[in-house]
Amino acid sequence: MTRRGMTLVEMLVALTASLVMMAAIAQVFSALGSAISTSRSVLDTDAQMRSVAWRLRSDLAGATARMLPPLSPEGGEGYFEVIEGPARDADAADGTAVGPADHDDVLLFTTRSMDTPFVGQSPSGVFESTVAEVAWFARPTPGTANPQTYTLYRRQLLVMGYVGVAPFASSGTAGFSSWSAYFNQPCDISARREGSVLYPNTLSDLTRRESRFLHNPNGTTTVAGFPFAFLNHQTASTSGTTETLPASVNGLIFDSTSQRFGEDVVLTNVIAFDVRVFDPAAPVDVTTDGTPLVPGDPGFTNAPVAAGAYVDLGNGVTSNALLAGLTISPHFGGYGQSLSQLAGSATTRRTYDTWSTHYEANGRDENTDGTPDTGTNGRDDNSDGQIDEPPYDSNGDGIYDAVGELETSPPYPYPLRGIEVRIRCYEPSSRQVRQVTVRQTFVPQ
C-alpha cells in the first residue's frame, strides 16, 4: 500500500525541528545584529573622539602666549593656564569601578586660528575673529552612575577688543551691566568686568588674570581679589557691583532656559579629562613587564630609571635620584609658589599660569607688606645692597637681584615645554573604554 502523507507525529516532529532551526537562525541574526550595532557604536565613539582631538590640537597649535612666565601685558600675548583638580588616575586603581579617574582638570588659553576665523554670536549678530579665548573642562552628567560619566565642554570667546555695535557700543566700549545678562544671551565675546560694566578684551587685557573667563565675577580692582582664582560656581546675587553668576548658570554650564544651552558640548560619556605638563626632571619607573610609570600613575614607586615625562601638576614627587648629583629636581612636583594670597589648600595652588608682570607696577600692595610694587620702585627694600630696577644682573649669573623683592610670582616660574591631554570615554553598549591622547610641544622647532 502506498503512503500518501505524513502522520501527525511526523508532522509535529518536523514542525518542532523547523522551529528549533528558526530559533537558532534568529539567535544568530540577533547576535550578528548586536555585534554590528556595538561595532558601529564603538566606531562612532572613536570618530567623535578623533574630532575632539583634532579641535584640541588646533587650539593648542595656535596658542598665542610664550610659555615663559611672567609675561608683560604690553606684549599682547594673551595667556595659558592649566588647573589641576584634586581627582587623579591613582584614585581609580582599586579596580572596583571604571572611575572616578582624573576628570576635573581645566585648560584655559588664548589661541589664534591660522585657517578659518572663529565664529561667535552676540545680540547684534554673528562675528568673526582670528583670535579666541577658549576653555576646556568636564562636568558631571546628571543621572549617570557606575560609572559616573562627564560631559566635555569647550567654551569659545572671541577676542576683539573693539566691537562697535550694541550692546558694547552703548556707552563707549562698555557692554552688559551684569554677568547674568551676558551669560543668558547668545554672546561669545571675551569680556572683563570693571566695576559693574563688562568690556570686550584684547590679548593684552587677557594677560592679566582678572580679565579672564570666570576669574573676576565681581569686577574688583582691589588687592582683596588677588590672585583672581578661577571660579567653577557662584551663588545668585543681584546687589549692584557684588553680583556674581546666577545659580542656574552653575559656573560654566548653561541651563535649559539659556539661548546657548548645549552649544559648548563637544563630547559625552567622558570618564577622564587629564591634563599633564612635561617635566624634564620627573622620574620614570619601569615595571617588570617593561611598562613605564610616572608620578600619578597607579603603582608608581619612585625607583627611577629615566627622567622626563608628562605629569600632573603638584603630583608630590619632588626628587629624582638619577639627578641628585646634578642638583636638578622636578619643576612641577610641588604645589607651586606659596604667596600669602596663593596659600590655602594644595589643590588651589596647583595651577600653571603664564602670569603677568603688571602686578609689580600697578600701585597695589599684593603681598600686603605695607609697600606697593617693591620689586620695581628703584629702592633696596630687602637690604641686599642692590636697587631693584629690573633687569639688574649684578654678578652675571642670569638672575635678577630684584627677584627677592618682587611682590608676586607665577605659581610655577618655569618654562613649559609641552602638554599632554588624555581623554577617555566609556562606550555603554560594548562596555569598552576608549582613549585619545593629544600632545603639543611649545619648544620652537
Secondary structure, DSSP 4 states (H G I P E B T S, - for coil): ----S--HHHHHHHHHHHHHHHHHHHHHHHHHHHHHHHHHHHHHHHHHHHHHHHHHHHHHHTB-S-SSSSB-GGG----EEEE--S--GGGGTTSSSS---S---EEEEEEE-SSSPEEEEETTEEEEESEEEEEEEEEEPTT--SS--EEEEEEEEE--S---STTTTSBTTB--SSHHHHHTS---B-EEEETTEEEE--HHHHHSGGGSTTT-TT---SGGGTT----S------SGGG----GGGTTT---TTSTTTTTTEEEEEEEEEEEEEEEEEEEEEE-TTS-EE-TTSTT-----SEEEEEE-TT-S----GGGGGGT---SSSS-----GGG-S-HHHH-EEE--BGGGGSSS--TT-SSSTTTTSSSS-TT-SSS---SS--TTSSS--GGGGG-S---SS-S---EEEEEEEEEETTTTEEEEEEEEEE-S--
